[in-house]
Amino acid sequence: VLDVAFTRADVRPADVAVVIDVLRATSTITQALAAGYRQVICCDSIERAGSMRGNGRVLAGEKDFMPVEGFDLGNSPGAFAEPRGAEVVLATTNGSPTIVAATECADEVLLGSLLNLDAVAEAVAGACEVTLVCSGTDGRLSLEDAYGAGRLVARLEGERSDAALAAECIAAYYGEPMEALNAGVDAAALRETGQEEDIAWCARESVLDVVPWVTRVEDGVAYVAR
Ligand code: MLT
């Protein structure tokens, strides 16, 4: 069965979980791995990320949509197009904690965004129990994550839960990805903080042939590679 969890609280156990945070965490991680970073070390808190500073590590993170003070980079995917080190340590408000949490519900955890839609669809095709985990915003549904989940459901075959059908309907409602992304509150926050170019960056579909997946998890940290 193909299921969608619109928030982290809705997640049920599955063989494979795909975490989706279109604006912007999973788009940023996909972009970083595509650019050549060896791995992205996703942390469940900013404090933990701060404690993982190290040689060759680029410290990146976001709080209230803005870069974390003292970190090297924020959470804008475009800033990861050219590697500045061997690996990234990342902490964001919703995305990175959701990735860590998803490892408790599924044996295999992959990361999806619009950027790598085709690659992820190919990777999960044929898996029995797949749950698409929308990262959401502060425990609530995010339109762009529901849209991204729906675009992925539309590419997959097999039985759907009601939530998967609902996500597919949301995706079908919008003509263009930019329309869906721009309609939500996260895009409004990015516009208000002068980061609207990130919305366009994340709205591009299937431009990166990369499937980020969690290689191991320990102490609130998920190690993600391609
Ligand atoms: C998050 O993880 O909360 C989001 O990616 C927020 C953001 O757009 O930076």
Residues whose N, C-alpha, C, O or C-beta is under 5 A from the ligand:
A	BS01	MLT	D21 L23 R24 A25 E62 F65 N75 T92 T93 N94 G95 S96
